[in-house]
Structure formats: C-alpha cells, structure tokens
C-alpha cells in the first residue's frame, strides 16, 4: 500500500458550515482473481477487492489491516449489513464494539457517535479504529469518483459535536482497472493448409467476449470491425501455449472485463491467407 498526503477535503455540513477533514490517498494492490469465498452474495462480491496476503478483502478491511500494523484495532462498519467486521467472509460479523473485542472506552465512543446520529449506521464512516491509551479514528474510504454524500455529512456534523476534527479522516483510493480475465483453449493439434508454422504468428492473438482466441485478421469473425468488447493477448508463443492447455491472461483491450466461456471450443487460425478451423 502506497500512502500520499493530500489536501484536506472541505466538507459542507447540513448547517452550511465547512469543515476541513484530513485526507490521504492510498494506492493498494487490487485483487484481479475471482470473488472469494465461492458463493459470496453479489452485493459483496461486486465490491472492489484488495489483495492482502494473497487473498481478497474489501477496501475497508484493507484499511483495517494497515491500521493494525501501526498498533490500532479496527472494524469495518457496514450500514447495509448492519454489522461490524474485523475479517472478510466467512468470518463472523459483530453487532457491537465490545463483541468485536474492543476496549470498553472505545465502545463508549462508538456508541455515543452512533446515538448522536439517531442510533443508525447509515452515514457512519467506513472504519472505526482505536488505540491505547485513548485514541480513536473515524475513516471514510472513497474509491474512484465516490464522494461524501448527505448521510455522511449528517453523521460528521453530529459526531463533531462530540469528537475533535483530528479524529476524522478521508482515505481516497484510485478506481481499480477492469479485471482482465484468464483464458484457456483446449489442447488441440494446430493444423492448416499453410506451410508457415502457426506459432510464427501466434504471439499476437485477439480474444473474443466469449473467451475464444483468434489470430488478428481471422476470417471467422467476418467483416465485423467492432472490437470494443474484445481483448488481446500479446505474449511469445501465445497460440502454442494456449493449445497446450496453459492459462494466459489477456494483456489489454478496450473493454476486457468480460468473463471467458469455459465451454468455448472453437479457435481459428490464419496463415498466408488460408484459414483452417477446428473444434
């Protein structure tokens, strides 16, 4: 995780007053694999995930983890699930700071901030952290273009009636790049009418939205020139390696966020103007 101090964020409270909140920009290593654990509900699986220790966690829990390295304890505060969480699923969530293992004095501060905002978690900052002997931190995590909204302004105004501004922070993270999926072709002998070795042109491949690999200029696509949903694969001996069953990731594309079709069995090969197609 890379940390950069940013200019404070000026937040306009419901009263019209303006408060400046300390802001940092954090650049994590985004997770580019499948959601984990399998069967995770879509409401959580679609959240941007950060790679921590080779496993995915949501951005809020990644912040909790980083704070723990500095001696803090913390929880992800989820208004949607109405829970506090210290670990990613399938670990259990909690309803109170005390149940999450928090100190009594930290629980009192959390409960007071919650009560001041009508006893709800809607608008509560994403991460609540505490550190002995008596420090607390309210962190709001903003990914990409997300900005402070009305419920968070209301929470901030009420919480500031109890706590000093220095205990509040906004953490900005850049929008993660679209996930580039892995593609696999079933092993098959490369045959064709051309005497040119297939791998000579096999370093540059096009990947269809269904996860099928094609040579550039392949006639199998017809005269459709719209590649806006396609990705490409540019690696040495890419065709040969795919044919041998190796999993390779697309290396770019205009919209490479499609999911490969594991049932795709078709590949096309073009060499010296001759096309051979096999299944």
C-alpha positions as CSV (number, residue, x, y, z in Angstrom):
1,X,0.0,0.0,0.0
2,X,1.4,3.4,-1.0
3,X,0.3,6.4,1.1
4,X,0.4,10.0,-0.1
5,X,-0.8,13.0,2.0
6,X,-3.4,15.1,0.0
7,X,-5.0,18.4,0.5
8,X,-7.7,18.4,3.2
9,X,-11.2,17.8,2.0
10,X,-13.6,20.6,2.6
11,X,-16.9,19.1,3.7
12,X,-20.1,21.3,3.8
13,X,-22.2,20.3,6.8
14,X,-26.0,20.4,6.7
15,X,-25.8,23.7,8.6
16,X,-23.8,25.2,5.8
17,X,-20.6,25.3,7.9
18,X,-17.5,24.0,6.2
19,X,-15.0,21.7,8.0
20,X,-11.7,20.5,6.6
21,X,-11.0,16.8,7.0
22,X,-7.6,15.3,6.8
23,X,-7.3,13.3,3.5
24,X,-4.8,10.7,2.3
25,X,-4.5,8.9,-1.0
26,X,-3.8,5.2,-0.6
27,X,-2.8,3.1,-3.6
28,X,-3.4,-0.7,-2.9
29,X,-2.7,-3.8,-4.9
30,X,-6.1,-4.6,-6.3
31,X,-7.2,-8.2,-6.4
32,X,-7.8,-9.5,-10.0
33,X,-9.0,-13.0,-9.3
34,X,-12.4,-14.4,-8.7
35,X,-14.5,-13.4,-5.6
36,X,-13.7,-15.3,-2.5
37,X,-15.2,-17.3,-0.8
38,X,-17.2,-19.1,-3.6
39,X,-20.9,-18.3,-3.4
40,X,-20.3,-14.9,-1.8
41,X,-23.5,-12.9,-2.3
42,X,-23.3,-10.5,-5.2
43,X,-23.8,-7.4,-3.0
44,X,-20.3,-8.2,-1.5
45,X,-18.7,-9.9,-4.5
46,X,-19.0,-6.8,-6.7
47,X,-17.1,-4.6,-4.2
48,X,-13.5,-3.7,-5.4
49,X,-11.2,-6.1,-3.7
50,X,-7.7,-5.5,-2.4
51,X,-5.1,-8.3,-2.4
52,X,-3.8,-8.8,1.1
53,X,-1.6,-11.8,1.8
54,X,-2.6,-13.5,-1.4
55,X,-6.3,-13.2,-0.6
56,X,-9.0,-10.7,-1.4
57,X,-10.6,-8.4,1.1
58,X,-12.7,-5.3,0.6
59,X,-11.0,-1.9,0.7
60,X,-12.4,-1.1,4.1
61,X,-10.9,-4.2,5.7
62,X,-7.6,-3.5,3.8
63,X,-7.6,-0.2,5.7
64,X,-8.2,-2.0,9.0
65,X,-5.3,-4.3,8.2
66,X,-3.0,-1.3,7.5
67,X,-4.0,0.4,10.7
68,X,-3.3,-2.7,12.7
69,X,0.3,-2.6,11.5
70,X,0.5,0.8,13.3
71,X,-0.8,-0.5,16.5
72,X,-4.5,0.2,16.0
73,X,-7.5,-2.1,16.3
74,X,-10.4,-1.5,14.0
75,X,-13.6,-2.7,12.4
76,X,-15.4,-2.2,9.1
77,X,-18.7,-0.5,9.8
78,X,-21.4,-1.7,7.3
79,X,-24.7,0.1,7.3
80,X,-26.1,-2.3,4.6
81,X,-25.4,-5.4,6.6
82,X,-25.8,-3.6,10.0
83,X,-22.6,-5.3,11.2
84,X,-19.1,-4.6,12.3
85,X,-16.5,-6.8,10.8
86,X,-12.8,-7.4,11.5
87,X,-12.2,-10.1,8.9
88,X,-13.6,-10.9,5.4
89,X,-16.2,-13.6,4.9
90,X,-16.8,-16.3,6.0
91,X,-15.5,-14.9,9.4
92,X,-18.4,-13.7,11.6
93,X,-19.6,-10.1,11.9
94,X,-20.4,-8.4,15.2
95,X,-23.2,-6.0,16.4
96,X,-21.1,-4.1,19.0
97,X,-17.6,-3.0,19.5
98,X,-17.5,-5.0,22.7
99,X,-18.4,-8.2,20.8
100,X,-15.6,-7.4,18.3
101,X,-13.1,-7.4,21.2
102,X,-12.9,-3.6,21.6
103,X,-12.0,-1.9,24.8
104,X,-14.8,-0.5,26.9
105,X,-13.8,3.1,26.4
106,X,-13.7,2.6,22.6
107,X,-17.1,1.1,22.7
108,X,-18.5,4.1,24.6
109,X,-17.1,6.5,22.0
110,X,-18.5,4.4,19.1
111,X,-21.9,4.1,20.8
112,X,-22.1,7.8,21.5
113,X,-21.3,8.8,17.9
114,X,-23.9,6.3,16.7
115,X,-26.5,7.6,19.2
116,X,-25.8,11.2,18.2
117,X,-26.8,10.3,14.6
118,X,-30.1,8.8,15.6
119,X,-28.8,5.4,16.6
120,X,-28.2,4.3,13.0
121,X,-25.2,3.2,11.0
122,X,-26.3,4.9,7.7
123,X,-23.7,7.6,7.1
124,X,-21.3,6.3,9.8
125,X,-17.7,6.4,8.4
126,X,-16.5,3.1,7.0
127,X,-13.8,2.3,9.5
128,X,-13.7,2.9,13.3
129,X,-10.3,2.3,14.9
130,X,-9.0,2.6,18.4
131,X,-5.6,2.6,20.1
132,X,-4.5,2.7,23.7
133,X,-4.5,4.6,25.8
134,X,-7.4,6.5,24.3
135,X,-7.1,7.3,20.6
136,X,-9.9,6.8,18.1
137,X,-10.1,7.3,14.3
138,X,-13.1,7.5,12.0
139,X,-12.1,6.8,8.4
140,X,-14.2,7.1,5.3
141,X,-12.9,5.1,2.3
142,X,-13.6,6.6,-1.1
143,X,-12.8,4.5,-4.2
144,X,-12.6,6.2,-7.6
145,X,-15.2,9.0,-8.1
146,X,-17.1,8.3,-4.9
147,X,-17.6,11.4,-2.8
148,X,-19.0,12.3,0.6
149,X,-22.8,12.1,0.5
150,X,-25.6,13.7,2.5
151,X,-25.9,10.9,5.2
152,X,-22.2,11.1,5.8
153,X,-22.3,14.9,6.2
154,X,-25.1,14.4,8.7
155,X,-23.1,11.8,10.6
156,X,-20.0,14.0,10.5
157,X,-21.9,17.0,11.9
158,X,-23.3,15.1,14.8
159,X,-20.1,13.3,15.6
160,X,-18.1,16.5,15.6
161,X,-20.4,17.7,18.4
162,X,-18.7,15.0,20.5
163,X,-15.2,14.5,19.0
164,X,-12.5,16.8,17.6
165,X,-11.9,17.1,13.8
166,X,-8.5,15.5,14.1
167,X,-10.1,12.1,14.7
168,X,-11.7,12.0,11.3
169,X,-10.0,11.1,8.0
170,X,-10.9,10.5,4.4
171,X,-8.9,7.8,2.5
172,X,-9.1,8.0,-1.3
173,X,-8.2,5.1,-3.5
174,X,-7.9,5.2,-7.3
175,X,-10.5,3.2,-9.2
176,X,-9.1,-0.3,-9.9
177,X,-8.5,-1.2,-13.5
178,X,-11.1,-3.5,-15.1
179,X,-10.3,-7.1,-14.3
180,X,-8.5,-8.9,-17.1
181,X,-9.7,-12.5,-17.1
182,X,-7.7,-15.6,-17.8
183,X,-8.5,-17.5,-21.0
184,X,-7.9,-21.2,-21.8
185,X,-8.2,-23.1,-25.0
186,X,-8.5,-26.9,-25.0
187,X,-5.4,-28.7,-26.2
188,X,-5.6,-29.5,-29.9
189,X,-3.2,-30.1,-32.8
190,X,-2.6,-26.9,-34.8
191,X,-3.3,-27.9,-38.4
192,X,-3.8,-25.8,-41.6
193,X,-3.2,-25.6,-45.3
194,X,-0.3,-23.3,-44.9
195,X,3.3,-24.5,-44.6
196,X,4.1,-21.5,-42.3
197,X,4.4,-22.6,-38.7
198,X,1.4,-21.5,-36.8
199,X,3.5,-20.2,-33.9
200,X,5.2,-17.7,-36.1
201,X,2.1,-15.6,-36.0
202,X,1.0,-16.8,-32.6
203,X,2.4,-14.1,-30.5
204,X,-0.5,-11.7,-31.2
205,X,-4.0,-13.0,-30.6
206,X,-7.4,-11.5,-30.3
207,X,-9.7,-12.7,-27.5
208,X,-13.5,-12.6,-28.2
209,X,-16.0,-11.7,-25.4
210,X,-16.7,-15.4,-25.1
211,X,-13.0,-16.2,-24.4
212,X,-12.1,-17.6,-27.8
213,X,-8.7,-16.9,-29.2
214,X,-8.3,-15.7,-32.8
215,X,-5.3,-14.6,-34.9
216,X,-5.5,-11.0,-36.0
217,X,-7.3,-10.8,-39.3
218,X,-9.1,-14.1,-38.7
219,X,-11.9,-14.6,-41.2
220,X,-14.0,-16.4,-38.5
221,X,-15.1,-13.0,-37.2
222,X,-16.4,-12.0,-40.6
223,X,-16.5,-8.3,-41.6
224,X,-17.5,-7.0,-38.2
225,X,-14.8,-4.5,-37.3
226,X,-16.2,-3.7,-33.8
227,X,-13.6,-4.8,-31.3
228,X,-14.9,-2.6,-28.5
229,X,-15.7,-5.7,-26.4
230,X,-12.6,-7.7,-27.3
231,X,-9.3,-8.1,-25.5
232,X,-5.9,-9.0,-26.9
233,X,-3.1,-11.3,-25.9
234,X,0.5,-10.4,-26.8
235,X,2.9,-12.9,-25.5
236,X,5.7,-15.1,-27.0
237,X,4.3,-18.4,-28.4
238,X,0.8,-17.5,-27.1
239,X,-1.0,-19.8,-29.5
240,X,1.2,-22.8,-28.8
241,X,0.9,-22.2,-25.1
242,X,-2.9,-22.0,-25.1
243,X,-3.1,-25.1,-27.3
244,X,-1.0,-26.9,-24.6
245,X,-3.6,-26.0,-22.0
246,X,-1.7,-23.2,-20.3
247,X,-3.9,-20.4,-18.8
248,X,-2.8,-17.0,-20.0
249,X,-4.3,-13.6,-19.2
250,X,-5.3,-11.0,-21.8
251,X,-2.8,-8.2,-21.9
252,X,-5.1,-5.4,-22.9
253,X,-8.2,-4.4,-24.8
254,X,-10.8,-1.7,-25.0
255,X,-13.2,-3.4,-22.7
256,X,-11.5,-6.6,-21.4
257,X,-13.9,-7.0,-18.4
258,X,-15.9,-9.9,-19.9
259,X,-15.9,-13.4,-18.4
260,X,-14.5,-16.2,-20.5
261,X,-16.8,-19.0,-21.6
262,X,-15.3,-22.3,-20.3
263,X,-17.3,-24.1,-22.9
264,X,-15.8,-22.3,-25.8
265,X,-14.3,-24.9,-28.1
266,X,-13.6,-23.0,-31.3
267,X,-10.4,-21.5,-32.4
268,X,-9.4,-20.0,-35.8
269,X,-6.0,-19.8,-37.5
270,X,-5.0,-17.7,-40.4
271,X,-1.6,-18.1,-42.2
272,X,-0.7,-16.8,-45.7
273,X,-4.4,-16.1,-46.4
274,X,-5.5,-19.7,-45.7
275,X,-8.0,-20.3,-42.9
276,X,-8.4,-23.6,-41.0
277,X,-11.0,-24.0,-38.3
278,X,-11.3,-26.8,-35.9
279,X,-13.4,-27.8,-32.9
